[in-house]
Amino acid sequence: MGTKPLTQTTGRRKEAVARVRLRPGTGKVVINGREFEDYFPNALQRAAATEAFRVVEAETTYDVDCDIQGGGIAGQAGALRMAIARSILELDE
């Protein structure tokens, strides 16, 4: 992902920390260098992580590059959701 990020935010849930960079794009999500579907194989976790995009109807507007550390898979999905929501809020201000 070569373009400069629009926002860089952090989200936390339980022990998990997600650092997100949001760029204009097509809705591609990369987590720790892996594809979104590979990192979160469960559809419920993918839905929870990208809930903020659905709320503002921007699922295909931005690309997400994320580094997640710590916690379990559910905590990581929640941390990613928080980081994405904060990025969207920053763009709206």
C-alpha positions as CSV (number, residue, x, y, z in Angstrom):
1,M,0.0,0.0,0.0
2,G,2.0,2.9,-1.3
3,T,-0.2,6.0,-0.8
4,K,0.0,8.1,2.3
5,P,-2.6,7.2,4.9
6,L,-5.5,9.5,5.5
7,T,-5.6,8.5,9.2
8,Q,-3.6,6.5,11.7
9,T,-5.5,5.4,14.8
10,T,-5.3,2.8,17.6
11,G,-8.0,0.7,19.1
12,R,-7.9,-1.5,22.2
13,R,-10.1,-4.3,23.5
14,K,-9.1,-6.5,26.4
15,E,-5.4,-7.3,25.8
16,A,-5.5,-6.6,22.1
17,V,-4.1,-3.5,20.4
18,A,-4.8,-2.6,16.7
19,R,-3.0,0.1,14.9
20,V,-4.8,1.1,11.7
21,R,-3.9,3.1,8.7
22,L,-6.8,4.1,6.4
23,R,-6.3,5.0,2.8
24,P,-8.6,5.7,-0.2
25,G,-9.2,2.4,-2.0
26,T,-11.6,-0.4,-2.7
27,G,-12.3,-2.0,0.7
28,K,-9.2,-4.2,1.0
29,V,-8.2,-5.1,4.5
30,V,-4.7,-6.4,5.4
31,I,-3.9,-7.5,8.9
32,N,-0.3,-8.2,9.9
33,G,0.5,-8.8,6.2
34,R,-2.3,-11.4,5.8
35,E,-5.6,-11.1,3.9
36,F,-8.7,-10.3,6.0
37,E,-10.4,-13.6,5.3
38,D,-7.2,-15.6,6.3
39,Y,-6.7,-13.7,9.5
40,F,-10.4,-13.9,10.6
41,P,-11.8,-17.1,9.1
42,N,-15.1,-16.7,11.1
43,A,-17.7,-14.6,9.4
44,L,-19.0,-13.2,12.7
45,Q,-15.5,-11.9,13.6
46,R,-15.2,-10.3,10.1
47,A,-18.6,-8.7,10.5
48,A,-17.8,-7.3,14.0
49,A,-14.4,-5.9,12.8
50,T,-15.9,-4.0,9.8
51,E,-19.2,-3.0,11.5
52,A,-18.2,0.7,11.5
53,F,-17.8,0.7,7.7
54,R,-21.3,-0.8,7.3
55,V,-22.9,1.8,9.6
56,V,-21.6,4.7,7.5
57,E,-22.0,2.8,4.2
58,A,-18.3,3.0,3.3
59,E,-17.4,-0.7,2.8
60,T,-15.7,-0.1,-0.5
61,T,-14.4,3.4,0.0
62,Y,-11.2,2.8,2.1
63,D,-8.4,0.3,2.3
64,V,-7.2,-0.8,5.8
65,D,-3.7,-1.7,6.7
66,C,-3.5,-3.0,10.3
67,D,-1.1,-4.4,12.8
68,I,-2.7,-6.3,15.7
69,Q,-0.9,-7.5,18.8
70,G,-1.9,-9.4,21.9
71,G,-5.2,-10.9,23.1
72,G,-7.4,-13.5,21.5
73,I,-9.2,-13.5,18.2
74,A,-12.4,-12.0,19.6
75,G,-10.4,-9.2,21.4
76,Q,-8.5,-8.5,18.2
77,A,-11.7,-8.2,16.2
78,G,-13.0,-5.7,18.8
79,A,-9.8,-3.7,18.8
80,L,-9.9,-3.5,15.0
81,R,-13.5,-2.3,15.1
82,M,-12.6,0.4,17.6
83,A,-9.6,1.6,15.5
84,I,-11.6,1.7,12.3
85,A,-14.4,3.6,14.0
86,R,-11.9,6.2,15.3
87,S,-10.4,6.6,11.8
88,I,-13.9,7.2,10.4
89,L,-14.5,9.8,13.2
90,E,-11.2,11.6,12.4
91,L,-12.2,11.8,8.7
92,D,-15.6,13.3,9.6
93,E,-14.1,16.1,11.7
